[in-house]
Amino acid sequence: MLKLKKIAITGGVASGKTSVCQFFKELGAYTVNADAIVHELLNPHTDLGQQIIRQFGLKNLENGQISRRILADKAFKDQKLLKKLEEYLHPAVLQKIEELYTAACNKGTFSSFVVEIPLLFEIGAEKDYDVIVAVLTDEANARNRFAQAGFQKTEYDLRMSRQLKPEKKAAQSNYTIHNNGSLEDLHGEVVKLNRIIHKQ
């Protein structure tokens, strides 16, 4: 089995992490999005989904599905509920990432294994990665991108309040990408970083 280099992409809300992962994918990486795994896990037909429905109430269902937005809105306003939700989700997400890593290694066709994981340091998962990349952007840019994605301004502050400051994430990372220019600029940064990582 070929062991792939495990790369974590982290950073603040709307910093450009997803774009960075997309560029790594174009360079041959197997990419995983922790938020997408959460979406997959929040299924009312799974054991975990049923546990969350029981814990948070059926009002979190919309058209038979668990509404992540309603759930997040409820949890972010109640620290005890948020802690309980994270106790359910974080171990399940980390387990799924490991399963996907094994599958990617077994396939033997990828250049690396890249995970977009916003709360990497907050949940103590940094020890599981060979390389950690922090994506930084000016707060004004991040707020603007967040609003363009259809979120309320207050949600930005709520989400950032439960994360380490981006500068602290950068200080604990192996590499930092500054994303304040164009997508072309960002692509160029990822290409350069990919070369550096694979020379190690």
C-alpha positions as CSV (number, residue, x, y, z in Angstrom):
1,M,0.0,0.0,0.0
2,L,1.4,3.4,-1.0
3,K,1.4,5.8,2.0
4,L,0.1,9.2,0.9
5,K,1.3,12.4,2.5
6,K,-1.6,13.7,4.6
7,I,-2.1,17.5,4.2
8,A,-4.6,19.5,6.4
9,I,-5.9,22.8,5.0
10,T,-7.2,25.0,7.7
11,G,-8.0,28.7,8.3
12,G,-10.8,31.1,9.3
13,V,-14.3,31.3,7.8
14,A,-14.4,32.1,4.1
15,S,-10.6,32.3,3.8
16,G,-10.4,30.3,0.6
17,K,-9.8,26.8,2.0
18,T,-12.1,25.2,-0.5
19,S,-10.4,26.8,-3.5
20,V,-7.0,25.7,-2.2
21,C,-8.3,22.1,-2.0
22,Q,-9.7,22.3,-5.5
23,F,-6.3,23.4,-6.8
24,F,-4.6,20.5,-5.0
25,K,-7.2,18.1,-6.5
26,E,-6.3,19.4,-10.0
27,L,-2.7,18.5,-9.1
28,G,-3.6,14.9,-8.4
29,A,-4.5,14.9,-4.7
30,Y,-7.4,13.0,-3.2
31,T,-9.4,15.7,-1.4
32,V,-11.8,15.5,1.5
33,N,-14.0,18.2,3.0
34,A,-14.8,17.8,6.7
35,D,-18.0,19.9,6.4
36,A,-19.2,17.6,3.6
37,I,-18.7,14.6,5.8
38,V,-20.7,16.3,8.5
39,H,-23.5,16.9,5.9
40,E,-23.3,13.2,5.1
41,L,-23.4,12.1,8.7
42,L,-26.4,14.4,9.5
43,N,-28.8,12.0,7.8
44,P,-32.0,11.1,9.8
45,H,-31.6,7.5,8.6
46,T,-28.2,6.9,10.3
47,D,-27.7,6.0,13.9
48,L,-25.8,9.2,14.4
49,G,-28.7,11.2,12.8
50,Q,-31.2,9.5,15.1
51,Q,-29.1,10.4,18.1
52,I,-28.9,14.0,17.1
53,I,-32.7,14.2,16.4
54,R,-33.4,12.8,19.8
55,Q,-30.9,15.2,21.5
56,F,-32.0,18.4,19.6
57,G,-35.6,17.7,18.8
58,L,-37.6,16.9,15.6
59,K,-38.0,20.7,14.9
60,N,-34.5,20.4,13.3
61,L,-36.0,18.4,10.4
62,E,-36.9,20.1,7.1
63,N,-38.6,18.0,4.5
64,G,-37.5,14.9,6.3
65,Q,-33.9,16.1,6.5
66,I,-31.9,17.5,9.4
67,S,-31.4,21.2,8.7
68,R,-27.8,22.1,9.3
69,R,-28.6,25.8,9.4
70,I,-31.3,25.4,12.1
71,L,-29.1,23.0,14.0
72,A,-26.1,25.3,13.8
73,D,-28.2,28.4,14.8
74,K,-29.5,26.5,17.8
75,A,-26.1,25.1,18.9
76,F,-24.1,28.3,18.4
77,K,-26.5,30.1,20.8
78,D,-26.1,27.5,23.5
79,Q,-22.6,26.4,24.5
80,K,-23.8,23.2,26.2
81,L,-25.7,22.1,23.1
82,L,-22.8,23.0,20.9
83,K,-20.5,20.9,23.0
84,K,-22.9,18.0,22.9
85,L,-23.2,18.3,19.1
86,E,-19.4,18.3,18.7
87,E,-19.1,15.2,21.0
88,Y,-21.3,13.4,18.5
89,L,-19.8,14.7,15.3
90,H,-16.0,15.2,15.7
91,P,-15.1,11.5,16.4
92,A,-17.4,10.3,13.6
93,V,-15.8,12.8,11.1
94,L,-12.2,11.8,12.1
95,Q,-13.1,8.1,11.7
96,K,-14.5,8.7,8.3
97,I,-11.4,10.7,7.2
98,E,-9.2,7.8,8.2
99,E,-11.4,5.4,6.2
100,L,-11.1,7.6,3.2
101,Y,-7.3,7.9,3.7
102,T,-7.0,4.1,3.7
103,A,-9.1,3.8,0.6
104,A,-7.1,6.5,-1.2
105,C,-3.8,4.8,-0.3
106,N,-5.1,1.4,-1.5
107,K,-6.1,2.9,-4.9
108,G,-2.5,4.1,-5.5
109,T,-3.3,6.7,-8.1
110,F,-3.2,10.0,-6.0
111,S,-0.3,12.3,-5.3
112,S,-1.4,13.2,-1.8
113,F,-4.3,13.2,0.6
114,V,-5.7,16.7,1.3
115,V,-8.4,17.5,4.0
116,E,-10.2,20.8,4.4
117,I,-10.7,20.9,8.1
118,P,-11.5,24.3,9.7
119,L,-11.4,23.2,13.3
120,L,-8.2,21.2,13.0
121,F,-6.4,22.7,16.1
122,E,-9.6,23.2,18.0
123,I,-10.3,19.4,18.1
124,G,-6.7,18.4,18.5
125,A,-6.4,16.6,15.1
126,E,-3.2,18.3,14.0
127,K,-1.1,15.4,15.2
128,D,-2.7,13.2,12.5
129,Y,-1.2,15.2,9.6
130,D,2.2,15.3,7.9
131,V,1.7,18.9,6.7
132,I,-0.6,21.7,7.9
133,V,-1.4,24.6,5.6
134,A,-3.2,27.7,7.0
135,V,-5.1,29.9,4.5
136,L,-5.3,33.5,5.6
137,T,-7.3,36.4,4.1
138,D,-8.1,39.9,5.3
139,E,-11.2,40.0,7.5
140,A,-13.0,42.4,5.1
141,N,-12.5,39.9,2.2
142,A,-13.7,37.0,4.4
143,R,-16.8,38.9,5.5
144,N,-17.6,39.8,2.0
145,R,-17.3,36.2,0.7
146,F,-19.4,34.9,3.5
147,A,-22.2,37.4,2.8
148,Q,-22.0,36.5,-1.0
149,A,-22.5,32.9,0.0
150,G,-25.9,33.8,1.4
151,F,-25.0,33.9,5.2
152,Q,-26.1,36.5,7.7
153,K,-23.3,38.8,9.0
154,T,-24.0,37.8,12.6
155,E,-23.2,34.1,11.6
156,Y,-19.7,35.1,10.7
157,D,-19.0,36.4,14.2
158,L,-20.6,33.4,15.8
159,R,-18.5,31.0,13.8
160,M,-15.3,32.8,14.3
161,S,-15.9,33.1,18.0
162,R,-15.5,29.3,18.4
163,Q,-12.3,29.2,16.4
164,L,-8.7,30.1,17.1
165,K,-7.7,33.4,15.5
166,P,-6.4,32.8,12.0
167,E,-3.0,34.2,12.9
168,K,-2.7,31.6,15.7
169,K,-3.6,28.9,13.3
170,A,-0.9,30.2,10.9
171,A,1.7,30.2,13.8
172,Q,1.0,26.5,14.4
173,S,1.0,25.5,10.8
174,N,3.9,24.4,8.5
175,Y,2.9,26.7,5.7
176,T,0.7,29.8,5.2
177,I,-1.0,30.9,2.0
178,H,-2.2,34.5,1.9
179,N,-5.4,34.7,-0.2
180,N,-6.0,38.4,-0.8
181,G,-5.6,38.5,-4.6
182,S,-7.2,36.7,-7.5
183,L,-8.0,33.0,-8.0
184,E,-5.1,32.9,-10.4
185,D,-2.7,34.2,-7.7
186,L,-4.1,31.6,-5.3
187,H,-3.6,28.9,-7.9
188,G,0.0,29.9,-8.4
189,E,0.6,29.8,-4.6
190,V,-0.8,26.2,-4.4
191,V,1.3,25.0,-7.4
192,K,4.5,26.4,-5.7
193,L,3.5,24.9,-2.3
194,N,2.7,21.5,-3.9
195,R,6.2,21.4,-5.4
196,I,7.8,22.2,-2.0
197,I,5.7,19.6,-0.1
198,H,6.6,16.8,-2.6
199,K,10.3,17.6,-2.4
200,Q,10.3,16.8,1.4
